[in-house]
Amino acid sequence: MLRIFRKVHCRSVDRSCGHVHQACRPLSAAPTKRNQVTSSVLMVQPTNFKYNAATAFDNHFQNKVDRKSSDQIAREAGAEFDGLVRALRQKGVVVEETEDAVKISPDAVFPNNWISFHEERKIVLYPMKAENRRKERQAHVVKRWSEKLNARVVDYTRYEKEGKYLEGTGSMVLDRENGVAYACLSERTSSEMFRLFCKDFGYRPIEFHATQPVQGKMAPIYHTNVVMAVGKDLAIVCLESIGDSREKEMLVKTLESTNKEIVPITIQQVNDYVGNVLELQSKDGEQLLVMSSRAYRALTTDQLNQIEARKLEIVHTPLDTIETVGGGGARCMLAEIFPPVY
């Protein structure tokens, strides 16, 4: 656990779970109008990228590629990372690129699982399930950005000792504008932690369960951001992965009540990372939808038409090695940086 940050003192007890929390009231009043998209992202170079056996047991998108050497896999991942950085910068997105200082984490390329930035002058650090992923939390990165944004650090990582996890904007998909947070519950996404975040930051929690076929059985999907994405006007979501009709109905009603046009995708498209996309904007305000080339190829004509009708330009680059070996796509590689609004 990082220990260089200002502590948030416990002041109240959450009766629903019996624990004294750092805040059972919102940490501060939420902005009257949050922005849904940003033009700035944090990306971490995949210095030691490889198959992570510690996460593969419940991330069924990961694959061990024995026909390639570890050096070849690392080189390919590095080239894919560089390609996405170039593509984003060419479209006017500010990419804040940093090295993996520890150089031992296989999944450092996925920073959105351990850190998020909020317009309320908050930076959040999250509890992660895999012990070897906890080393990804880099003190110098948090220090730099807390000073640059004059932001307070909210540190949930101590809940790892209690076996309670919430892996950032992998576990949650945030509708920042409307104050709604969506979470597909799994071993990496604790309902208690999700609701604590929502209480602290003024979000309405929408929980559901999603599954995928694995070796003839249905298994929980490990992260929410592979089954859905929410932008300003569109919500890309795999409704067929949600078995509980009441959960599905609540999800659809909430999306519709917040004026999101639903782009339904299939389980096969989830496997192709069509759900693992992120809406960004250029410095000039051009709306972009970022995804891998694999995800782009999997889109149907009707889905492309829906996206293009919303004046979204698709930005895609090949991420085959990162997706195949790491089990995460374009969205997982991007930690959005939201400058303070007050």
C-alpha positions as CSV (number, residue, x, y, z in Angstrom):
1,M,0.0,0.0,0.0
2,L,1.3,3.5,-0.8
3,R,1.8,5.6,2.3
4,I,2.9,9.0,1.1
5,F,-0.5,10.5,0.8
6,R,-2.7,12.6,3.2
7,K,-4.9,10.3,5.2
8,V,-8.7,10.6,5.0
9,H,-10.0,10.3,8.6
10,C,-12.9,8.0,9.5
11,R,-15.9,10.0,10.7
12,S,-18.9,7.8,10.4
13,V,-20.0,4.2,10.4
14,D,-21.7,2.5,7.5
15,R,-24.4,0.4,9.2
16,S,-24.9,-1.7,6.1
17,C,-21.6,-3.4,6.4
18,G,-20.5,-2.6,10.0
19,H,-17.2,-1.1,9.1
20,V,-15.9,2.4,9.8
21,H,-15.1,3.9,6.5
22,Q,-13.0,6.8,5.3
23,A,-16.3,8.5,4.3
24,C,-19.8,7.3,4.5
25,R,-21.0,10.6,3.2
26,P,-19.8,12.0,-0.1
27,L,-16.2,13.2,0.2
28,S,-17.2,16.5,-1.3
29,A,-20.1,17.9,-3.2
30,A,-20.1,16.6,-6.8
31,P,-19.8,19.1,-9.6
32,T,-23.1,20.3,-10.8
33,K,-22.1,19.1,-14.3
34,R,-19.4,16.5,-14.8
35,N,-17.9,16.0,-18.2
36,Q,-18.3,12.5,-19.7
37,V,-15.3,12.7,-22.0
38,T,-11.8,14.1,-21.8
39,S,-9.0,14.9,-24.2
40,S,-6.2,13.7,-21.9
41,V,-5.2,10.2,-20.9
42,L,-2.5,8.4,-18.8
43,M,-0.7,5.5,-20.5
44,V,1.9,3.2,-19.0
45,Q,4.5,1.5,-21.2
46,P,4.4,-2.4,-21.2
47,T,8.0,-2.8,-20.1
48,N,7.6,-6.4,-18.8
49,F,4.4,-7.4,-20.6
50,K,3.7,-11.2,-20.6
51,Y,1.1,-13.7,-19.7
52,N,0.0,-13.2,-16.1
53,A,-0.9,-16.6,-14.6
54,A,-2.1,-14.9,-11.4
55,T,-5.0,-13.3,-13.3
56,A,-5.8,-15.9,-15.9
57,F,-8.0,-18.1,-13.7
58,D,-10.9,-15.6,-13.9
59,N,-9.9,-13.5,-16.9
60,H,-11.0,-15.9,-19.6
61,F,-9.9,-13.5,-22.4
62,Q,-6.2,-14.3,-21.6
63,N,-4.4,-16.9,-23.7
64,K,-0.9,-18.4,-23.3
65,V,0.9,-18.2,-26.6
66,D,3.6,-20.9,-26.5
67,R,4.7,-20.5,-30.1
68,K,6.3,-17.1,-29.3
69,S,9.2,-16.3,-27.0
70,S,8.6,-14.0,-24.1
71,D,10.9,-11.4,-25.7
72,Q,8.9,-11.5,-28.9
73,I,5.6,-11.0,-27.0
74,A,7.1,-8.1,-25.1
75,R,8.4,-6.5,-28.3
76,E,5.0,-6.9,-30.1
77,A,3.2,-5.4,-27.1
78,G,5.6,-2.5,-27.0
79,A,5.0,-1.8,-30.7
80,E,1.2,-2.0,-30.3
81,F,1.4,0.4,-27.4
82,D,3.4,2.9,-29.4
83,G,1.0,2.6,-32.3
84,L,-2.0,3.5,-30.1
85,V,-0.1,6.5,-28.6
86,R,0.8,7.8,-32.1
87,A,-2.8,7.4,-33.3
88,L,-4.3,9.2,-30.3
89,R,-1.7,12.1,-30.6
90,Q,-2.4,12.4,-34.3
91,K,-6.1,12.9,-33.5
92,G,-5.3,15.6,-30.9
93,V,-5.6,13.6,-27.7
94,V,-3.0,14.5,-25.0
95,V,-1.2,11.3,-24.0
96,E,0.7,11.4,-20.8
97,E,3.1,8.5,-21.2
98,T,5.0,7.1,-18.3
99,E,7.4,4.1,-17.8
100,D,6.7,1.1,-15.6
101,A,9.2,2.1,-13.0
102,V,9.0,-1.3,-11.2
103,K,9.5,-3.2,-14.5
104,I,8.2,-6.4,-13.0
105,S,4.4,-6.3,-13.6
106,P,3.0,-8.1,-16.6
107,D,-0.1,-5.9,-16.7
108,A,1.3,-2.4,-16.2
109,V,-0.1,-1.4,-19.6
110,F,-3.6,-1.4,-17.9
111,P,-3.4,1.5,-15.5
112,N,-7.2,2.1,-15.4
113,N,-7.4,-0.7,-12.9
114,W,-5.4,1.0,-10.2
115,I,-6.0,4.8,-10.7
116,S,-8.8,7.2,-11.8
117,F,-9.0,11.0,-12.0
118,H,-12.0,13.0,-11.1
119,E,-13.0,16.6,-11.6
120,E,-13.7,17.0,-7.9
121,R,-9.9,17.3,-7.4
122,K,-9.7,13.7,-6.5
123,I,-7.4,10.9,-7.5
124,V,-8.6,7.4,-6.5
125,L,-6.3,4.4,-5.8
126,Y,-8.1,1.0,-6.0
127,P,-7.8,-2.4,-4.3
128,M,-6.8,-5.1,-6.8
129,K,-7.1,-8.8,-6.4
130,A,-3.8,-10.1,-7.9
131,E,-0.9,-9.4,-5.6
132,N,1.6,-9.0,-8.5
133,R,-0.6,-6.3,-9.9
134,R,-0.5,-4.2,-6.8
135,K,3.1,-3.3,-7.6
136,E,1.7,-1.3,-10.6
137,R,0.7,1.6,-8.2
138,Q,3.6,4.0,-8.7
139,A,4.1,6.6,-6.0
140,H,5.9,9.0,-8.3
141,V,3.0,9.0,-10.7
142,V,0.4,9.7,-8.0
143,K,2.6,12.4,-6.4
144,R,3.1,14.1,-9.7
145,W,-0.5,14.2,-10.6
146,S,-1.8,15.1,-7.2
147,E,0.5,18.1,-7.2
148,K,-0.2,19.0,-10.8
149,L,-4.0,18.9,-10.4
150,N,-3.9,20.0,-6.7
151,A,-5.9,16.9,-6.1
152,R,-6.6,14.9,-2.9
153,V,-5.8,11.2,-3.0
154,V,-8.5,8.8,-1.9
155,D,-6.9,5.5,-1.1
156,Y,-9.1,2.4,-1.0
157,T,-6.1,-0.1,-1.2
158,R,-6.3,-1.1,2.5
159,Y,-9.4,-3.1,1.7
160,E,-7.1,-5.6,-0.1
161,K,-6.3,-7.0,3.4
162,E,-10.0,-7.8,3.8
163,G,-10.3,-9.5,0.4
164,K,-12.5,-6.7,-1.0
165,Y,-11.7,-5.4,-4.5
166,L,-12.7,-2.8,-6.9
167,E,-10.4,-2.6,-9.9
168,G,-11.0,1.0,-11.0
169,T,-12.8,1.7,-14.3
170,G,-12.3,-1.9,-15.2
171,S,-14.8,-2.8,-12.4
172,M,-17.0,0.2,-13.0
173,V,-18.3,2.0,-16.1
174,L,-19.1,5.6,-15.1
175,D,-21.7,7.8,-16.6
176,R,-20.1,10.9,-15.1
177,E,-22.6,13.4,-16.6
178,N,-25.6,11.7,-15.1
179,G,-24.0,10.4,-11.9
180,V,-24.6,6.8,-12.6
181,A,-22.1,4.0,-12.1
182,Y,-22.5,0.5,-13.6
183,A,-20.8,-2.6,-12.2
184,C,-20.8,-6.3,-13.3
185,L,-20.1,-8.0,-10.0
186,S,-17.3,-10.6,-9.8
187,E,-14.5,-11.6,-7.6
188,R,-12.7,-8.5,-8.7
189,T,-15.7,-6.2,-8.1
190,S,-17.1,-6.2,-4.6
191,S,-20.6,-4.9,-4.2
192,E,-19.6,-3.3,-0.9
193,M,-16.6,-1.5,-2.4
194,F,-18.7,-0.4,-5.4
195,R,-21.3,1.1,-3.2
196,L,-18.7,2.7,-1.0
197,F,-17.2,4.5,-4.0
198,C,-20.7,5.5,-5.2
199,K,-21.5,6.9,-1.8
200,D,-18.2,8.8,-1.6
201,F,-18.5,10.3,-5.0
202,G,-22.2,10.8,-5.4
203,Y,-23.1,8.1,-8.0
204,R,-26.2,6.0,-8.3
205,P,-25.0,2.3,-8.3
206,I,-26.4,-0.1,-10.9
207,E,-25.2,-3.7,-10.3
208,F,-25.6,-6.7,-12.5
209,H,-24.1,-10.1,-13.2
210,A,-22.7,-11.1,-16.6
211,T,-21.4,-14.4,-17.8
212,Q,-19.6,-16.0,-20.8
213,P,-19.3,-19.6,-22.0
214,V,-16.0,-21.2,-20.9
215,Q,-15.4,-24.9,-21.6
216,G,-19.0,-25.7,-21.8
217,K,-20.0,-23.8,-18.6
218,M,-21.1,-20.2,-17.9
219,A,-18.4,-18.3,-16.0
220,P,-18.6,-14.7,-14.6
221,I,-17.1,-12.0,-16.7
222,Y,-14.2,-10.5,-14.8
223,H,-14.6,-6.8,-15.6
224,T,-17.5,-4.5,-16.5
225,N,-15.6,-2.6,-19.2
226,V,-15.4,-5.6,-21.5
227,V,-19.2,-5.9,-21.6
228,M,-20.2,-2.2,-21.8
229,A,-19.0,1.3,-22.5
230,V,-20.9,4.6,-21.9
231,G,-20.2,7.8,-23.9
232,K,-22.0,11.1,-24.2
233,D,-24.9,9.7,-26.4
234,L,-24.2,6.0,-26.9
235,A,-24.0,2.9,-24.7
236,I,-22.4,-0.2,-26.1
237,V,-23.6,-3.1,-24.1
238,C,-23.8,-6.9,-24.3
239,L,-27.3,-7.5,-23.0
240,E,-27.3,-11.2,-23.8
241,S,-24.5,-11.8,-21.2
242,I,-26.9,-10.8,-18.4
243,G,-29.0,-13.7,-17.4
244,D,-31.2,-12.1,-14.7
245,S,-34.1,-10.4,-16.5
246,R,-34.6,-7.9,-13.6
247,E,-31.0,-6.8,-13.8
248,K,-31.2,-6.5,-17.5
249,E,-34.4,-4.5,-17.3
250,M,-32.9,-2.1,-14.7
251,L,-29.8,-1.6,-16.9
252,V,-31.8,-0.8,-20.0
253,K,-34.2,1.5,-18.2
254,T,-31.4,3.4,-16.6
255,L,-29.5,3.9,-19.9
256,E,-32.7,5.0,-21.6
257,S,-33.6,7.4,-18.8
258,T,-30.3,9.1,-19.2
259,N,-30.8,9.4,-23.0
260,K,-28.3,6.9,-24.1
261,E,-28.8,5.1,-27.4
262,I,-28.1,1.5,-26.9
263,V,-25.8,-0.3,-29.3
264,P,-26.3,-4.0,-28.5
265,I,-23.4,-6.4,-29.0
266,T,-23.1,-10.1,-28.9
267,I,-20.9,-12.4,-26.7
268,Q,-18.7,-13.1,-29.7
269,Q,-18.2,-9.3,-30.1
270,V,-17.3,-9.1,-26.4
271,N,-14.6,-11.7,-27.2
272,D,-13.5,-9.3,-29.9
273,Y,-13.3,-6.4,-27.5
274,V,-16.2,-4.4,-29.0
275,G,-17.3,-3.6,-25.5
276,N,-13.8,-2.5,-24.5
277,V,-13.9,0.9,-26.1
278,L,-13.6,4.5,-24.8
279,E,-15.0,7.8,-26.1
280,L,-12.5,10.7,-26.0
281,Q,-12.3,14.0,-27.7
282,S,-9.5,15.9,-29.3
283,K,-8.2,19.2,-28.0
284,D,-10.4,20.9,-30.6
285,G,-13.5,19.1,-29.4
286,E,-13.7,16.4,-32.1
287,Q,-15.5,13.3,-30.7
288,L,-13.5,10.0,-31.0
289,L,-14.3,6.4,-30.2
290,V,-11.1,4.5,-29.5
291,M,-10.9,0.7,-30.0
292,S,-8.6,-2.0,-31.3
293,S,-8.6,-3.0,-35.0
294,R,-9.9,-6.4,-34.0
295,A,-13.0,-4.7,-32.4
296,Y,-13.4,-2.4,-35.4
297,R,-13.5,-5.4,-37.8
298,A,-16.1,-7.1,-35.6
299,L,-18.6,-4.2,-35.8
300,T,-21.7,-4.8,-38.0
301,T,-22.8,-2.3,-40.7
302,D,-25.8,-1.3,-38.5
303,Q,-23.5,-0.7,-35.5
304,L,-21.1,1.4,-37.6
305,N,-24.1,3.4,-38.8
306,Q,-25.2,4.1,-35.2
307,I,-21.8,5.2,-34.3
308,E,-21.3,7.4,-37.3
309,A,-24.7,9.0,-36.9
310,R,-23.5,10.4,-33.5
311,K,-20.6,12.1,-35.3
312,L,-18.0,9.8,-33.7
313,E,-14.8,9.2,-35.5
314,I,-13.5,5.7,-34.8
315,V,-9.8,5.5,-34.0
316,H,-8.4,2.0,-34.1
317,T,-5.0,0.3,-34.1
318,P,-3.9,-3.3,-33.9
319,L,-3.6,-4.6,-30.3
320,D,-3.6,-8.3,-31.1
321,T,-0.8,-9.4,-28.7
322,I,-2.0,-7.2,-25.8
323,E,-5.5,-8.5,-26.2
324,T,-4.7,-12.1,-26.7
325,V,-2.0,-12.4,-24.0
326,G,-3.1,-9.7,-21.6
327,G,-6.9,-10.2,-21.8
328,G,-7.5,-6.4,-22.1
329,G,-8.0,-4.0,-24.9
330,A,-7.9,-0.3,-25.8
331,R,-10.1,0.9,-23.0
332,C,-8.0,-0.9,-20.4
333,M,-4.9,0.9,-21.6
334,L,-6.4,4.3,-21.0
335,A,-6.8,6.1,-17.6
336,E,-8.7,9.3,-18.4
337,I,-7.4,12.5,-16.8
338,F,-10.1,15.0,-16.0
339,P,-8.8,18.4,-15.0
340,P,-10.6,20.0,-12.0
341,V,-13.8,22.0,-12.7
342,Y,-13.4,24.1,-9.6
